[in-house]
Amino acid sequence: MKNKLKALRAERNWSQAVLGEKLGVSRQTVNAIEARRYDPSLPLAFRIARLFACAIEDIFEDDAPGKPSA
Amino acid sequence: MTTEQATWRYFYVFIPSMIVYTAGVFGITWAVDHLALPAFALCGLAAIPIFAILCALWAHWRFITEIDEFLRAIQINAVLFGVAGVLVVATGWGTLEMLADAPSLQVFWLLPIFWAAYAAAAVVITKREGGVF
């Protein structure tokens, strides 16, 4: 799933380890989400959205084929 | 809880459990060779490594529940590889024993096969996912 996590993290000058600490996950998990190797669970996606004070869909973009058009 | 804390908690139980398991296995082997113990005593001794295995598996379960969701997915995949390794060896070797008179493989070896397959899979999957060992 496409996401803006890396850009949001860079805006705040946070390392992956720092972001992981704030989210309560490991650096590897942050790295995997940024690299689109792992899609976070809904609770973790909400935690990420809360941390960056925006909506989940502002951070994550559904790139699955066949999604309904807006 | 951080991954490091969960890992330490895991090793605090896992390593002593494996020491007790190994000592128990060698102890029973020695007792069978050198002492004329009655069957119930041997069964009692056999309970020591079984208890140690249960402790190790419980520590592993606790570790998997304490780490974050991505690392948990890696661990669960690795455990599935471990189970697959046991099933492949047991079924494959069992077939060879039935049809080709292969030497008998003691079921005792299924646990070490599980740990070996699990460990190999955990290393490979973790490295593939950008982790560090």
N, CA and C atoms of all chains as a GROMACS GRO file, in nm:
protein
  609
    1MET      N    1   0.084  -0.119   0.000
    1MET     CA    2   0.000   0.000   0.000
    1MET      C    3   0.088   0.125   0.000
    2LYS      N    4   0.060   0.216  -0.095
    2LYS     CA    5   0.138   0.342  -0.099
    2LYS      C    6   0.112   0.421   0.030
    3ASN      N    7   0.217   0.487   0.076
    3ASN     CA    8   0.198   0.570   0.195
    3ASN      C    9   0.299   0.684   0.199
    4LYS      N   10   0.268   0.782   0.282
    4LYS     CA   11   0.353   0.902   0.293
    4LYS      C   12   0.431   0.902   0.424
    5LEU      N   13   0.448   0.785   0.482
    5LEU     CA   14   0.510   0.778   0.614
    5LEU      C   15   0.652   0.833   0.613
    6LYS      N   16   0.728   0.797   0.509
    6LYS     CA   17   0.868   0.842   0.503
    6LYS      C   18   0.875   0.995   0.494
    7ALA      N   19   0.787   1.053   0.412
    7ALA     CA   20   0.787   1.198   0.396
    7ALA      C   21   0.746   1.267   0.526
    8LEU      N   22   0.644   1.214   0.591
    8LEU     CA   23   0.598   1.273   0.717
    8LEU      C   24   0.706   1.264   0.825
    9ARG      N   25   0.775   1.151   0.825
    9ARG     CA   26   0.884   1.132   0.922
    9ARG      C   27   0.998   1.229   0.892
   10ALA      N   28   1.031   1.244   0.764
   10ALA     CA   29   1.141   1.333   0.725
   10ALA      C   30   1.110   1.478   0.762
   11GLU      N   31   0.983   1.517   0.747
   11GLU     CA   32   0.945   1.655   0.783
   11GLU      C   33   0.978   1.687   0.928
   12ARG      N   34   0.972   1.584   1.011
   12ARG     CA   35   0.996   1.604   1.155
   12ARG      C   36   1.137   1.565   1.197
   13ASN      N   37   1.219   1.525   1.100
   13ASN     CA   38   1.357   1.483   1.128
   13ASN      C   39   1.365   1.367   1.227
   14TRP      N   40   1.270   1.276   1.215
   14TRP     CA   41   1.271   1.159   1.302
   14TRP      C   42   1.339   1.044   1.230
   15SER      N   43   1.416   0.968   1.303
   15SER     CA   44   1.471   0.844   1.246
   15SER      C   45   1.362   0.736   1.252
   16GLN      N   46   1.385   0.628   1.182
   16GLN     CA   47   1.288   0.516   1.187
   16GLN      C   48   1.276   0.464   1.330
   17ALA      N   49   1.389   0.461   1.400
   17ALA     CA   50   1.386   0.411   1.539
   17ALA      C   51   1.302   0.503   1.628
   18VAL      N   52   1.318   0.633   1.608
   18VAL     CA   53   1.240   0.729   1.690
   18VAL      C   54   1.091   0.714   1.660
   19LEU      N   55   1.058   0.705   1.531
   19LEU     CA   56   0.916   0.688   1.496
   19LEU      C   57   0.862   0.557   1.553
   20GLY      N   58   0.942   0.453   1.543
   20GLY     CA   59   0.901   0.324   1.598
   20GLY      C   60   0.873   0.333   1.748
   21GLU      N   61   0.961   0.407   1.818
   21GLU     CA   62   0.942   0.423   1.962
   21GLU      C   63   0.812   0.497   1.992
   22LYS      N   64   0.783   0.601   1.914
   22LYS     CA   65   0.661   0.678   1.936
   22LYS      C   66   0.536   0.593   1.907
   23LEU      N   67   0.549   0.499   1.813
   23LEU     CA   68   0.434   0.415   1.774
   23LEU      C   69   0.427   0.286   1.855
   24GLY      N   70   0.534   0.256   1.928
   24GLY     CA   71   0.537   0.131   2.004
   24GLY      C   72   0.563   0.010   1.917
   25VAL      N   73   0.639   0.031   1.809
   25VAL     CA   74   0.678  -0.081   1.722
   25VAL      C   75   0.828  -0.074   1.698
   26SER      N   76   0.882  -0.176   1.631
   26SER     CA   77   1.026  -0.181   1.607
   26SER      C   78   1.064  -0.098   1.484
   27ARG      N   79   1.195  -0.068   1.474
   27ARG     CA   80   1.245   0.004   1.356
   27ARG      C   81   1.218  -0.077   1.229
   28GLN      N   82   1.232  -0.210   1.240
   28GLN     CA   83   1.207  -0.295   1.122
   28GLN      C   84   1.064  -0.279   1.070
   29THR      N   85   0.970  -0.262   1.164
   29THR     CA   86   0.830  -0.247   1.125
   29THR      C   87   0.809  -0.117   1.050
   30VAL      N   88   0.868  -0.008   1.102
   30VAL     CA   89   0.858   0.120   1.033
   30VAL      C   90   0.919   0.109   0.894
   31ASN      N   91   1.037   0.047   0.887
   31ASN     CA   92   1.105   0.029   0.759
   31ASN      C   93   1.020  -0.052   0.661
   32ALA      N   94   0.957  -0.157   0.710
   32ALA     CA   95   0.876  -0.242   0.622
   32ALA      C   96   0.752  -0.168   0.571
   33ILE      N   97   0.693  -0.084   0.656
   33ILE     CA   98   0.575  -0.007   0.612
   33ILE      C   99   0.617   0.097   0.507
   34GLU      N  100   0.728   0.167   0.536
   34GLU     CA  101   0.775   0.269   0.441
   34GLU      C  102   0.812   0.207   0.306
   35ALA      N  103   0.870   0.088   0.311
   35ALA     CA  104   0.914   0.021   0.187
   35ALA      C  105   0.800  -0.055   0.120
   36ARG      N  106   0.680  -0.045   0.176
   36ARG     CA  107   0.560  -0.109   0.122
   36ARG      C  108   0.571  -0.261   0.121
   37ARG      N  109   0.650  -0.314   0.215
   37ARG     CA  110   0.658  -0.460   0.227
   37ARG      C  111   0.556  -0.511   0.328
   38TYR      N  112   0.497  -0.419   0.404
   38TYR     CA  113   0.401  -0.460   0.506
   38TYR      C  114   0.292  -0.354   0.520
   39ASP      N  115   0.168  -0.398   0.519
   39ASP     CA  116   0.055  -0.308   0.543
   39ASP      C  117   0.016  -0.317   0.691
   40PRO      N  118   0.015  -0.204   0.761
   40PRO     CA  119  -0.013  -0.209   0.904
   40PRO      C  120  -0.158  -0.250   0.932
   41SER      N  121  -0.178  -0.301   1.053
   41SER     CA  122  -0.314  -0.332   1.096
   41SER      C  123  -0.392  -0.201   1.112
   42LEU      N  124  -0.522  -0.212   1.123
   42LEU     CA  125  -0.604  -0.091   1.142
   42LEU      C  126  -0.567  -0.017   1.270
   43PRO      N  127  -0.551  -0.087   1.386
   43PRO     CA  128  -0.510  -0.013   1.507
   43PRO      C  129  -0.379   0.063   1.489
   44LEU      N  130  -0.280   0.000   1.423
   44LEU     CA  131  -0.152   0.069   1.403
   44LEU      C  132  -0.169   0.185   1.305
   45ALA      N  133  -0.250   0.167   1.203
   45ALA     CA  134  -0.276   0.277   1.109
   45ALA      C  135  -0.340   0.395   1.181
   46PHE      N  136  -0.431   0.366   1.274
   46PHE     CA  137  -0.492   0.475   1.352
   46PHE      C  138  -0.388   0.544   1.440
   47ARG      N  139  -0.298   0.465   1.499
   47ARG     CA  140  -0.193   0.526   1.583
   47ARG      C  141  -0.106   0.619   1.500
   48ILE      N  142  -0.072   0.573   1.379
   48ILE     CA  143   0.011   0.655   1.289
   48ILE      C  144  -0.063   0.785   1.255
   49ALA      N  145  -0.190   0.771   1.221
   49ALA     CA  146  -0.269   0.890   1.185
   49ALA      C  147  -0.279   0.988   1.301
   50ARG      N  148  -0.302   0.934   1.421
   50ARG     CA  149  -0.311   1.021   1.540
   50ARG      C  150  -0.179   1.095   1.564
   51LEU      N  151  -0.068   1.021   1.548
   51LEU     CA  152   0.063   1.080   1.573
   51LEU      C  153   0.089   1.198   1.479
   52PHE      N  154   0.049   1.183   1.352
   52PHE     CA  155   0.074   1.289   1.255
   52PHE      C  156  -0.048   1.383   1.241
   53ALA      N  157  -0.146   1.364   1.326
   53ALA     CA  158  -0.265   1.451   1.331
   53ALA      C  159  -0.331   1.464   1.195
   54CYS      N  160  -0.352   1.353   1.130
   54CYS     CA  161  -0.426   1.355   1.004
   54CYS      C  162  -0.507   1.225   0.990
   55ALA      N  163  -0.584   1.218   0.883
   55ALA     CA  164  -0.668   1.100   0.863
   55ALA      C  165  -0.585   0.985   0.802
   56ILE      N  166  -0.633   0.864   0.823
   56ILE     CA  167  -0.561   0.748   0.770
   56ILE      C  168  -0.543   0.760   0.619
   57GLU      N  169  -0.650   0.802   0.550
   57GLU     CA  170  -0.641   0.809   0.403
   57GLU      C  171  -0.551   0.922   0.354
   58ASP      N  172  -0.513   1.013   0.445
   58ASP     CA  173  -0.414   1.115   0.407
   58ASP      C  174  -0.273   1.056   0.405
   59ILE      N  175  -0.256   0.946   0.475
   59ILE     CA  176  -0.122   0.883   0.483
   59ILE      C  177  -0.114   0.761   0.391
   60PHE      N  178  -0.220   0.682   0.392
   60PHE     CA  179  -0.220   0.558   0.314
   60PHE      C  180  -0.313   0.572   0.193
   61GLU      N  181  -0.267   0.519   0.082
   61GLU     CA  182  -0.346   0.524  -0.040
   61GLU      C  183  -0.374   0.381  -0.086
   62ASP      N  184  -0.501   0.353  -0.105
   62ASP     CA  185  -0.539   0.219  -0.149
   62ASP      C  186  -0.504   0.204  -0.298
   63ASP      N  187  -0.402   0.122  -0.326
   63ASP     CA  188  -0.364   0.103  -0.466
   63ASP      C  189  -0.409  -0.033  -0.518
   64ALA      N  190  -0.505  -0.093  -0.447
   64ALA     CA  191  -0.556  -0.222  -0.493
   64ALA      C  192  -0.637  -0.204  -0.621
   65PRO      N  193  -0.624  -0.297  -0.718
   65PRO     CA  194  -0.701  -0.284  -0.841
   65PRO      C  195  -0.850  -0.299  -0.814
   66GLY      N  196  -0.929  -0.225  -0.889
   66GLY     CA  197  -1.074  -0.239  -0.878
   66GLY      C  198  -1.136  -0.158  -0.768
   67LYS      N  199  -1.059  -0.063  -0.709
   67LYS     CA  200  -1.119   0.018  -0.602
   67LYS      C  201  -1.221   0.114  -0.665
   68PRO      N  202  -1.329   0.143  -0.594
   68PRO     CA  203  -1.430   0.232  -0.650
   68PRO      C  204  -1.374   0.373  -0.670
   69SER      N  205  -1.409   0.434  -0.783
   69SER     CA  206  -1.358   0.568  -0.809
   69SER      C  207  -1.438   0.671  -0.730
   70ALA      N  208  -1.372   0.780  -0.692
   70ALA     CA  209  -1.437   0.882  -0.610
   70ALA      C  210  -1.534   0.965  -0.692
   71MET      N  211   0.574  -0.293   2.556
   71MET     CA  212   0.703  -0.361   2.574
   71MET      C  213   0.783  -0.355   2.444
   72THR      N  214   0.913  -0.324   2.456
   72THR     CA  215   0.995  -0.317   2.335
   72THR      C  216   1.035  -0.457   2.290
   73THR      N  217   1.082  -0.464   2.165
   73THR     CA  218   1.128  -0.592   2.111
   73THR      C  219   1.245  -0.646   2.193
   74GLU      N  220   1.334  -0.554   2.235
   74GLU     CA  221   1.452  -0.596   2.312
   74GLU      C  222   1.409  -0.659   2.445
   75GLN      N  223   1.312  -0.594   2.512
   75GLN     CA  224   1.264  -0.649   2.639
   75GLN      C  225   1.200  -0.786   2.618
   76ALA      N  226   1.119  -0.797   2.513
   76ALA     CA  227   1.054  -0.926   2.486
   76ALA      C  228   1.158  -1.033   2.454
   77THR      N  229   1.264  -0.993   2.382
   77THR     CA  230   1.368  -1.090   2.346
   77THR      C  231   1.442  -1.138   2.471
   78TRP      N  232   1.475  -1.043   2.560
   78TRP     CA  233   1.544  -1.083   2.684
   78TRP      C  234   1.456  -1.174   2.768
   79ARG      N  235   1.327  -1.138   2.778
   79ARG     CA  236   1.234  -1.222   2.856
   79ARG      C  237   1.227  -1.362   2.798
   80TYR      N  238   1.233  -1.371   2.665
   80TYR     CA  239   1.230  -1.500   2.596
   80TYR      C  240   1.354  -1.582   2.632
   81PHE      N  241   1.472  -1.518   2.619
   81PHE     CA  242   1.595  -1.594   2.643
   81PHE      C  243   1.612  -1.631   2.790
   82TYR      N  244   1.560  -1.550   2.881
   82TYR     CA  245   1.569  -1.582   3.024
   82TYR      C  246   1.498  -1.714   3.055
   83VAL      N  247   1.396  -1.748   2.979
   83VAL     CA  248   1.327  -1.876   3.003
   83VAL      C  249   1.379  -1.982   2.907
   84PHE      N  250   1.401  -1.943   2.781
   84PHE     CA  251   1.436  -2.042   2.678
   84PHE      C  252   1.571  -2.110   2.706
   85ILE      N  253   1.674  -2.030   2.739
   85ILE     CA  254   1.808  -2.088   2.757
   85ILE      C  255   1.812  -2.184   2.877
   86PRO      N  256   1.763  -2.144   2.996
   86PRO     CA  257   1.761  -2.242   3.105
   86PRO      C  258   1.677  -2.366   3.071
   87SER      N  259   1.567  -2.346   2.999
   87SER     CA  260   1.483  -2.461   2.961
   87SER      C  261   1.561  -2.559   2.874
   88MET      N  262   1.636  -2.505   2.778
   88MET     CA  263   1.713  -2.592   2.689
   88MET      C  264   1.829  -2.660   2.762
   89ILE      N  265   1.886  -2.591   2.862
   89ILE     CA  266   1.992  -2.654   2.942
   89ILE      C  267   1.933  -2.772   3.021
   90VAL      N  268   1.815  -2.748   3.082
   90VAL     CA  269   1.749  -2.855   3.158
   90VAL      C  270   1.710  -2.969   3.064
   91TYR      N  271   1.661  -2.933   2.945
   91TYR     CA  272   1.622  -3.035   2.846
   91TYR      C  273   1.742  -3.121   2.807
   92THR      N  274   1.853  -3.056   2.774
   92THR     CA  275   1.972  -3.129   2.732
   92THR      C  276   2.025  -3.216   2.846
   93ALA      N  277   2.032  -3.157   2.965
   93ALA     CA  278   2.078  -3.234   3.081
   93ALA      C  279   1.985  -3.350   3.109
   94GLY      N  280   1.856  -3.327   3.095
   94GLY     CA  281   1.759  -3.434   3.119
   94GLY      C  282   1.775  -3.548   3.020
   95VAL      N  283   1.793  -3.514   2.893
   95VAL     CA  284   1.809  -3.618   2.790
   95VAL      C  285   1.936  -3.699   2.815
   96PHE      N  286   2.048  -3.628   2.842
   96PHE     CA  287   2.173  -3.700   2.868
   96PHE      C  288   2.164  -3.778   3.000
   97GLY      N  289   2.096  -3.720   3.099
   97GLY     CA  290   2.079  -3.788   3.227
   97GLY      C  291   2.001  -3.917   3.213
   98ILE      N  292   1.895  -3.915   3.137
   98ILE     CA  293   1.814  -4.036   3.117
   98ILE      C  294   1.896  -4.141   3.041
   99THR      N  295   1.968  -4.095   2.938
   99THR     CA  296   2.050  -4.188   2.861
   99THR      C  297   2.154  -4.255   2.951
  100TRP      N  298   2.216  -4.173   3.037
  100TRP     CA  299   2.317  -4.227   3.129
  100TRP      C  300   2.251  -4.324   3.228
  101ALA      N  301   2.135  -4.285   3.279
  101ALA     CA  302   2.066  -4.369   3.378
  101ALA      C  303   2.027  -4.504   3.318
  102VAL      N  304   1.981  -4.504   3.195
  102VAL     CA  305   1.942  -4.629   3.130
  102VAL      C  306   2.063  -4.719   3.112
  103ASP      N  307   2.180  -4.658   3.079
  103ASP     CA  308   2.301  -4.736   3.054
  103ASP      C  309   2.367  -4.787   3.183
  104HIS      N  310   2.357  -4.709   3.291
  104HIS     CA  311   2.436  -4.741   3.410
  104HIS      C  312   2.355  -4.784   3.532
  105LEU      N  313   2.228  -4.752   3.535
  105LEU     CA  314   2.148  -4.784   3.653
  105LEU      C  315   2.032  -4.875   3.614
  106ALA      N  316   1.999  -4.967   3.700
  106ALA     CA  317   1.885  -5.055   3.673
  106ALA      C  318   1.760  -4.993   3.737
  107LEU      N  319   1.714  -4.885   3.678
  107LEU     CA  320   1.598  -4.815   3.736
  107LEU      C  321   1.469  -4.882   3.690
  108PRO      N  322   1.369  -4.886   3.779
  108PRO     CA  323   1.239  -4.939   3.737
  108PRO      C  324   1.172  -4.845   3.635
  109ALA      N  325   1.074  -4.900   3.564
  109ALA     CA  326   1.010  -4.825   3.455
  109ALA      C  327   0.949  -4.694   3.504
  110PHE      N  328   0.886  -4.698   3.624
  110PHE     CA  329   0.820  -4.574   3.670
  110PHE      C  330   0.922  -4.465   3.698
  111ALA      N  331   1.042  -4.505   3.742
  111ALA     CA  332   1.146  -4.406   3.767
  111ALA      C  333   1.193  -4.342   3.637
  112LEU      N  334   1.206  -4.425   3.533
  112LEU     CA  335   1.244  -4.371   3.402
  112LEU      C  336   1.137  -4.276   3.348
  113CYS      N  337   1.010  -4.313   3.371
  113CYS     CA  338   0.901  -4.224   3.327
  113CYS      C  339   0.909  -4.091   3.402
  114GLY      N  340   0.943  -4.099   3.531
  114GLY     CA  341   0.957  -3.977   3.609
  114GLY      C  342   1.071  -3.891   3.556
  115LEU      N  343   1.184  -3.957   3.523
  115LEU     CA  344   1.297  -3.882   3.467
  115LEU      C  345   1.260  -3.820   3.332
  116ALA      N  346   1.182  -3.894   3.253
  116ALA     CA  347   1.144  -3.845   3.120
  116ALA      C  348   1.057  -3.720   3.130
  117ALA      N  349   0.993  -3.703   3.248
  117ALA     CA  350   0.907  -3.584   3.265
  117ALA      C  351   0.991  -3.457   3.271
  118ILE      N  352   1.120  -3.470   3.308
  118ILE     CA  353   1.204  -3.349   3.320
  118ILE      C  354   1.222  -3.280   3.185
  119PRO      N  355   1.272  -3.352   3.081
  119PRO     CA  356   1.284  -3.282   2.951
  119PRO      C  357   1.150  -3.241   2.892
  120ILE      N  358   1.045  -3.317   2.922
  120ILE     CA  359   0.912  -3.278   2.871
  120ILE      C  360   0.871  -3.144   2.932
  121PHE      N  361   0.892  -3.132   3.063
  121PHE     CA  362   0.860  -3.005   3.130
  121PHE      C  363   0.943  -2.891   3.072
  122ALA      N  364   1.070  -2.920   3.046
  122ALA     CA  365   1.158  -2.816   2.989
  122ALA      C  366   1.110  -2.773   2.851
  123ILE      N  367   1.065  -2.870   2.771
  123ILE     CA  368   1.012  -2.836   2.637
  123ILE      C  369   0.888  -2.749   2.649
  124LEU      N  370   0.799  -2.784   2.742
  124LEU     CA  371   0.678  -2.704   2.761
  124LEU      C  372   0.714  -2.561   2.801
  125CYS      N  373   0.816  -2.547   2.889
  125CYS     CA  374   0.859  -2.413   2.930
  125CYS      C  375   0.912  -2.336   2.808
  126ALA      N  376   0.994  -2.402   2.725
  126ALA     CA  377   1.052  -2.336   2.608
  126ALA      C  378   0.942  -2.294   2.510
  127LEU      N  379   0.846  -2.382   2.487
  127LEU     CA  380   0.737  -2.349   2.394
  127LEU      C  381   0.649  -2.237   2.449
  128TRP      N  382   0.627  -2.240   2.582
  128TRP     CA  383   0.550  -2.132   2.644
  128TRP      C  384   0.624  -1.999   2.628
  129ALA      N  385   0.758  -2.000   2.648
  129ALA     CA  386   0.838  -1.878   2.633
  129ALA      C  387   0.828  -1.826   2.490
  130HIS      N  388   0.826  -1.920   2.396
  130HIS     CA  389   0.817  -1.880   2.255
  130HIS      C  390   0.681  -1.818   2.225
  131TRP      N  391   0.577  -1.880   2.277
  131TRP     CA  392   0.442  -1.825   2.260
  131TRP      C  393   0.434  -1.685   2.319
  132ARG      N  394   0.489  -1.669   2.441
  132ARG     CA  395   0.485  -1.537   2.507
  132ARG      C  396   0.562  -1.434   2.425
  133PHE      N  397   0.679  -1.475   2.372
  133PHE     CA  398   0.760  -1.386   2.289
  133PHE      C  399   0.680  -1.338   2.168
  134ILE      N  400   0.612  -1.432   2.103
  134ILE     CA  401   0.534  -1.397   1.983
  134ILE      C  402   0.420  -1.301   2.017
  135THR      N  403   0.362  -1.315   2.135
  135THR     CA  404   0.252  -1.225   2.173
  135THR      C  405   0.303  -1.088   2.217
  136GLU      N  406   0.430  -1.078   2.256
  136GLU     CA  407   0.481  -0.952   2.311
  136GLU      C  408   0.546  -0.862   2.207
  137ILE      N  409   0.587  -0.918   2.094
  137ILE     CA  410   0.653  -0.835   1.992
  137ILE      C  411   0.546  -0.768   1.904
  138ASP      N  412   0.589  -0.672   1.821
  138ASP     CA  413   0.490  -0.599   1.742
  138ASP      C  414   0.438  -0.683   1.625
  139GLU      N  415   0.337  -0.632   1.559
  139GLU     CA  416   0.261  -0.713   1.462
  139GLU      C  417   0.344  -0.759   1.342
  140PHE      N  418   0.437  -0.676   1.296
  140PHE     CA  419   0.519  -0.714   1.180
  140PHE      C  420   0.617  -0.825   1.219
  141LEU      N  421   0.684  -0.807   1.333
  141LEU     CA  422   0.777  -0.911   1.379
  141LEU      C  423   0.702  -1.039   1.413
  142ARG      N  424   0.578  -1.023   1.463
  142ARG     CA  425   0.496  -1.141   1.494
  142ARG      C  426   0.465  -1.220   1.366
  143ALA      N  427   0.439  -1.146   1.259
  143ALA     CA  428   0.411  -1.214   1.131
  143ALA      C  429   0.534  -1.292   1.085
  144ILE      N  430   0.653  -1.233   1.104
  144ILE     CA  431   0.776  -1.304   1.068
  144ILE      C  432   0.790  -1.431   1.151
  145GLN      N  433   0.768  -1.418   1.281
  145GLN     CA  434   0.784  -1.534   1.370
  145GLN      C  435   0.683  -1.644   1.337
  146ILE      N  436   0.560  -1.604   1.308
  146ILE     CA  437   0.458  -1.705   1.278
  146ILE      C  438   0.493  -1.776   1.146
  147ASN      N  439   0.543  -1.701   1.049
  147ASN     CA  440   0.588  -1.765   0.925
  147ASN      C  441   0.700  -1.864   0.952
  148ALA      N  442   0.795  -1.822   1.039
  148ALA     CA  443   0.908  -1.910   1.070
  148ALA      C  444   0.861  -2.037   1.142
  149VAL      N  445   0.766  -2.020   1.234
  149VAL     CA  446   0.711  -2.138   1.304
  149VAL      C  447   0.643  -2.232   1.204
  150LEU      N  448   0.572  -2.173   1.107
  150LEU     CA  449   0.507  -2.258   1.005
  150LEU      C  450   0.612  -2.334   0.924
  151PHE      N  451   0.725  -2.269   0.894
  151PHE     CA  452   0.833  -2.340   0.825
  151PHE      C  453   0.887  -2.453   0.913
  152GLY      N  454   0.897  -2.427   1.044
  152GLY     CA  455   0.943  -2.532   1.136
  152GLY      C  456   0.850  -2.651   1.135
  153VAL      N  457   0.720  -2.623   1.142
  153VAL     CA  458   0.621  -2.732   1.138
  153VAL      C  459   0.629  -2.805   1.004
  154ALA      N  460   0.644  -2.727   0.896
  154ALA     CA  461   0.654  -2.790   0.763
  154ALA      C  462   0.777  -2.881   0.756
  155GLY      N  463   0.888  -2.834   0.816
  155GLY     CA  464   1.010  -2.918   0.817
  155GLY      C  465   0.986  -3.050   0.887
  156VAL      N  466   0.919  -3.044   1.002
  156VAL     CA  467   0.887  -3.167   1.077
  156VAL      C  468   0.798  -3.259   0.994
  157LEU      N  469   0.695  -3.201   0.934
  157LEU     CA  470   0.600  -3.283   0.856
  157LEU      C  471   0.668  -3.347   0.734
  158VAL      N  472   0.753  -3.269   0.668
  158VAL     CA  473   0.821  -3.321   0.549
  158VAL      C  474   0.915  -3.435   0.587
  159VAL      N  475   0.996  -3.412   0.693
  159VAL     CA  476   1.090  -3.516   0.734
  159VAL      C  477   1.016  -3.640   0.785
  160ALA      N  478   0.914  -3.618   0.869
  160ALA     CA  479   0.840  -3.732   0.926
  160ALA      C  480   0.771  -3.812   0.816
  161THR      N  481   0.704  -3.743   0.725
  161THR     CA  482   0.631  -3.812   0.618
  161THR      C  483   0.728  -3.877   0.519
  162GLY      N  484   0.830  -3.799   0.480
  162GLY     CA  485   0.926  -3.851   0.381
  162GLY      C  486   1.003  -3.970   0.435
  163TRP      N  487   1.058  -3.953   0.556
  163TRP     CA  488   1.136  -4.062   0.613
  163TRP      C  489   1.046  -4.182   0.647
  164GLY      N  490   0.925  -4.152   0.693
  164GLY     CA  491   0.831  -4.261   0.722
  164GLY      C  492   0.800  -4.344   0.598
  165THR      N  493   0.785  -4.275   0.486
  165THR     CA  494   0.760  -4.346   0.360
  165THR      C  495   0.879  -4.433   0.323
  166LEU      N  496   1.000  -4.377   0.342
  166LEU     CA  497   1.120  -4.455   0.312
  166LEU      C  498   1.131  -4.577   0.403
  167GLU      N  499   1.092  -4.559   0.530
  167GLU     CA  500   1.096  -4.673   0.623
  167GLU      C  501   0.998  -4.781   0.579
  168MET      N  502   0.879  -4.739   0.532
  168MET     CA  503   0.776  -4.836   0.492
  168MET      C  504   0.814  -4.910   0.364
  169LEU      N  505   0.865  -4.835   0.268
  169LEU     CA  506   0.882  -4.890   0.133
  169LEU      C  507   1.024  -4.928   0.098
  170ALA      N  508   1.121  -4.868   0.164
  170ALA     CA  509   1.260  -4.891   0.122
  170ALA      C  510   1.349  -4.938   0.235
  171ASP      N  511   1.288  -4.985   0.344
  171ASP     CA  512   1.364  -5.037   0.458
  171ASP      C  513   1.472  -4.940   0.508
  172ALA      N  514   1.439  -4.812   0.505
  172ALA     CA  515   1.533  -4.713   0.560
  172ALA      C  516   1.546  -4.735   0.710
  173PRO      N  517   1.662  -4.701   0.769
  173PRO     CA  518   1.676  -4.717   0.914
  173PRO      C  519   1.573  -4.632   0.988
  174SER      N  520   1.532  -4.681   1.104
  174SER     CA  521   1.427  -4.613   1.179
  174SER      C  522   1.476  -4.478   1.235
  175LEU      N  523   1.393  -4.376   1.219
  175LEU     CA  524   1.425  -4.244   1.273
  175LEU      C  525   1.342  -4.225   1.400
  176GLN      N  526   1.413  -4.205   1.514
  176GLN     CA  527   1.342  -4.186   1.641
  176GLN      C  528   1.262  -4.056   1.637
  177VAL      N  529   1.139  -4.062   1.689
  177VAL     CA  530   1.058  -3.939   1.691
  177VAL      C  531   1.120  -3.832   1.782
  178PHE      N  532   1.215  -3.876   1.865
  178PHE     CA  533   1.289  -3.780   1.949
  178PHE      C  534   1.346  -3.666   1.865
  179TRP      N  535   1.385  -3.697   1.740
  179TRP     CA  536   1.454  -3.598   1.657
  179TRP      C  537   1.360  -3.494   1.596
  180LEU      N  538   1.229  -3.512   1.613
  180LEU     CA  539   1.136  -3.417   1.553
  180LEU      C  540   1.150  -3.277   1.613
  181LEU      N  541   1.175  -3.269   1.744
  181LEU     CA  542   1.190  -3.137   1.807
  181LEU      C  543   1.314  -3.064   1.756
  182PRO      N  544   1.433  -3.130   1.756
  182PRO     CA  545   1.549  -3.060   1.698
  182PRO      C  546   1.527  -3.022   1.551
  183ILE      N  547   1.457  -3.106   1.476
  183ILE     CA  548   1.429  -3.072   1.335
  183ILE      C  549   1.340  -2.947   1.330
  184PHE      N  550   1.240  -2.941   1.419
  184PHE     CA  551   1.154  -2.822   1.424
  184PHE      C  552   1.236  -2.697   1.452
  185TRP      N  553   1.321  -2.703   1.557
  185TRP     CA  554   1.397  -2.584   1.594
  185TRP      C  555   1.492  -2.543   1.482
  186ALA      N  556   1.555  -2.643   1.416
  186ALA     CA  557   1.649  -2.611   1.308
  186ALA      C  558   1.576  -2.544   1.192
  187ALA      N  559   1.462  -2.600   1.152
  187ALA     CA  560   1.386  -2.543   1.039
  187ALA      C  561   1.332  -2.405   1.076
  188TYR      N  562   1.283  -2.393   1.200
  188TYR     CA  563   1.232  -2.263   1.246
  188TYR      C  564   1.342  -2.159   1.246
  189ALA      N  565   1.459  -2.194   1.303
  189ALA     CA  566   1.568  -2.097   1.315
  189ALA      C  567   1.616  -2.052   1.177
  190ALA      N  568   1.632  -2.148   1.085
  190ALA     CA  569   1.677  -2.113   0.950
  190ALA      C  570   1.575  -2.019   0.884
  191ALA      N  571   1.448  -2.051   0.898
  191ALA     CA  572   1.344  -1.968   0.837
  191ALA      C  573   1.341  -1.830   0.902
  192ALA      N  574   1.356  -1.823   1.034
  192ALA     CA  575   1.353  -1.694   1.104
  192ALA      C  576   1.466  -1.604   1.056
  193VAL      N  577   1.585  -1.663   1.039
  193VAL     CA  578   1.700  -1.584   0.991
  193VAL      C  579   1.674  -1.534   0.849
  194VAL      N  580   1.632  -1.624   0.760
  194VAL     CA  581   1.612  -1.588   0.619
  194VAL      C  582   1.502  -1.482   0.605
  195ILE      N  583   1.388  -1.505   0.671
  195ILE     CA  584   1.275  -1.412   0.657
  195ILE      C  585   1.310  -1.276   0.718
  196THR      N  586   1.376  -1.276   0.835
  196THR     CA  587   1.412  -1.150   0.899
  196THR      C  588   1.509  -1.071   0.811
  197LYS      N  589   1.609  -1.138   0.755
  197LYS     CA  590   1.704  -1.069   0.666
  197LYS      C  591   1.633  -1.015   0.543
  198ARG      N  592   1.542  -1.096   0.487
  198ARG     CA  593   1.469  -1.053   0.368
  198ARG      C  594   1.384  -0.930   0.396
  199GLU      N  595   1.334  -0.920   0.519
  199GLU     CA  596   1.247  -0.807   0.555
  199GLU      C  597   1.324  -0.689   0.612
  200GLY      N  598   1.456  -0.692   0.598
  200GLY     CA  599   1.536  -0.578   0.639
  200GLY      C  600   1.579  -0.579   0.783
  201GLY      N  601   1.564  -0.690   0.851
  201GLY     CA  602   1.604  -0.701   0.990
  201GLY      C  603   1.752  -0.732   1.003
  202VAL      N  604   1.801  -0.725   1.125
  202VAL     CA  605   1.944  -0.749   1.152
  202VAL      C  606   1.956  -0.860   1.255
  203PHE      N  607   2.051  -0.951   1.229
  203PHE     CA  608   2.082  -1.054   1.329
  203PHE      C  609   2.219  -1.029   1.388
   0.00000   0.00000   0.00000
